[in-house]
Amino acid sequence: MPQAGLMMELPLLLSGVLQHAEAQFGQVEVVSRETHGPLFRYTYADCAQRARQLANVLQALGLQAGDVVGSIAWNNHRHLEAYYAVSGSGMVMHTCNPRLHPDQLIYIINHAEDRVVLFDASFAPIVKAIAAKCPRVMAWVCLSDATHTAALEGIPHLHAYDTLVEQASDQFEWPTFDERTAAALCYTSGTTGNPKGVMYSHRAIVLSAITCCMPGLLNLSPHETILPVVPMFHINAWCIPYASFVGGAKLVLPGPKLDGASLYELMESEGVTISAGVPTIWQALLAHVEQHQLRFRTMRRTAVGGSAMPKALIAKFMDTYQVEVRHGWGMTETTAVATIGTLPPALSHGPAAAQHDYLAKQGKTVHGVSIKLVDENGQDIPRDGQTQGELMVRGHWILSGYYKGEKSPLVNGWFPTGDIATIDADGLMNIRDRVKDVIKTGGEWISSIDLENVALEHPAVAMAAVIGVEDPKWGERPLLFIVRKPSASLESQEILDFLASKVAKWWVPERVVFLDALPLGGTGKIQKSELRKLHS
Ligand code: ADP
């Protein structure tokens, strides 16, 4: 009989993270862009106090442990308070993606059984449109003060957040409960069928947040100032609102202003050292910086994921602006980052091209997460860096089943990601495509990500996307979409010749479609489903 460990058994709870931050980093700042424009600033201690007040408000509204509170909100300090107050009370914080179709929003609010919904004033038109179809919601709370809330019309059971919070006591005893209790809920985007709910436990979030602070990941400590551009309404902003409280980093929340110029100004004025977001955000930021010949005064590192980071963008960040790129992979079902690419010592001073090649891949698993590849028959595939297969993942903060889902999605204890990848002998993983995006031509596969990467190396290309379209002879052929840089001239033949000089002949598309913009989803990713609808 093995000897039991003789350690205390204390649950990992988000209230513990908040209490830690208040006690250790009480004077660390949170800076937040109000929905109506100005910057607001306070400290972790102030945030903890307001979270206790909000916990009292929720109780006074009659909510109990297990109840669900929705949010339709930007990255801002009130949303942050709600993250801790709701989960800390044993309730579930359900972050809703405001860019979902209204029917999908109604579906998820009803499916999750939200009792109260917190929303930013800019989403009032959405709330007005959906409120009547969400009968279980007994309070719609505008994340603002009385004045801005009074300006809204046509919303039932409307409350002003600040008024509720300011009237409540700041004394609240956080309850203790099992660390496996649900803390937060996020629905997948539902590009096929209805969105599916991913229910995060306290344990999963706390472990993931601690991991985010590791030096090879975000390296969060009081020496850092972090600006998460990745939205708090999607995958808990990759757990940064929790991780910054674990590590004690100053937190800068950009609110609704996510354009390149606003982000740059905020980074400079607040001394941001690290940021995190999807590649399209970085494209816009760098376009602004280049156009105005600016430099980054304090930015040292950027974490990027959500879709593949183009090599051309990696090169620009690293070589022109001396901003280190950390390219990771994760999905709603993985709570936060599951793999991350950080240059190994041997490459740190290596040739730039080798660094870019390494960082264009999605890195290695963080401790606590494992990955493997399987073929179409579910058989394991060797880690040779060549053979492609479906990426399977498991770990302490990986989903085991969808909320109210009937069938387990797991296969032999692993979660099938729907991504096609390679893994090399050293554990370095490379996403080649999504299963649904891969282009099958004459029995061979073309990686849309690789083709997009090459197209983006052309100096006149601002954005690129590739989809497969039906072809009577080959099954499918690639179709390339290009958005030109402002005032750049580029015609089909020139970009096709450029591609032909860089990739195998059979990869080169026959056709190019020039667009003014690509359709972006709620999280800033290119929506290939929309391109397919229009052009297949
Ligand atoms: P969706 O994009 O469908 O709304 P998620 O936000 O959960 O849902 O996205 C997860 C998916 O995003 C992954 O399965 C993968 O296809 C893609 N992804 C995430 N990070 C990367 C990356 N660094 N490179 C390529 N694809 C990525």
Boltz pocket constraint, residues with backbone or C-beta under 6 A from the ligand:
constraints:
  - pocket:
      binder: B
      contacts: [[A, 188], [A, 189], [A, 190], [A, 191], [A, 304], [A, 305], [A, 306], [A, 307], [A, 308], [A, 309], [A, 327], [A, 328], [A, 329], [A, 330], [A, 331], [A, 332], [A, 333], [A, 362], [A, 417], [A, 418], [A, 419], [A, 431], [A, 433], [A, 434], [A, 523], [A, 525]]
      max_distance: 6.0
